[in-house]
């Protein structure tokens, strides 16, 4: 039977592995719209889900640029925040939203009459720093590090597959070029096909797993030796 020491060691090693995997950039976070697909010309409320602040700093402002073709725009009132729609930009100002607190900011809108992907470049401003969610993937390129929220506009009602979010890709770095700007100061960028993933991510994962296995194996061996009575 495993000793309490051995069980604790396994739990500790597993926790360490999880922390290191997260620190290695395997888990990423975005501003994700919900729903992620709408039929052409239909109206509804889109929730823009904010997953975190800026490197530990609470969020105080969120600007979302409305793409061409979207009509009937109206931000949904939110306690503690002032919501405005000026020009082509919706802004939520107030809070603050805790650095690790998830929340959503909603906008009523009517989808364009033409099918295709539409993008909502966003700027998340915090008490310290900001994150620009403005990058748009080029065809065939991996997802960029800070992608703009995107909704697929479909000719027919969206299928279950089209309404199912794709799991976040590992964080990486991308070469980007500016393609447009707005009076709200939001500049959209498009990633090139040269978008790069961190070259050492796989190595880190392997090293962490190997270290965890060695740690667990060593702990079990030590626990077994402690539990085995000495021979005469």
Number of C-alpha atoms within 10 A of each C-alpha: 7 10 13 10 12 20 15 13 19 19 12 15 21 17 13 15 20 14 11 16 17 12 11 18 15 17 13 15 15 17 23 20 21 20 19 21 26 26 19 20 18 13 17 14 16 23 19 22 17 21 16 21 25 18 13 14 19 21 27 20 21 20 23 26 26 21 15 11 12 16 16 11 19 16 19 16 14 15 8 12 17 15 22 16 17 10 11 15 21 21 21 23 18 16 15 16 21 17 17 16 12 12 13 16 20 19 22 16 19 21 26 21 16 13 16 13 12 20 20 24 26 28 23 21 20 22 16 13 14 18 16 18 24 24 26 25 20 17 11 8 15 19 23 28 24 23 25 28 24 19 22 20 24 21 14 10 13 18 11 8 9 17 15 13 13 9 8 12 16 18 20 19 15 22 14 19 14 12 9 10 11 12 10 16 11 19 20 24 25 21 23 19 15 13 18 17 17 13 9 9 17 12 9 16 16 11 13 19 17 13 15 19 16 13 17 21 15 14 19 19 13 13 19 15 11 11 12 8 8 7 4 3
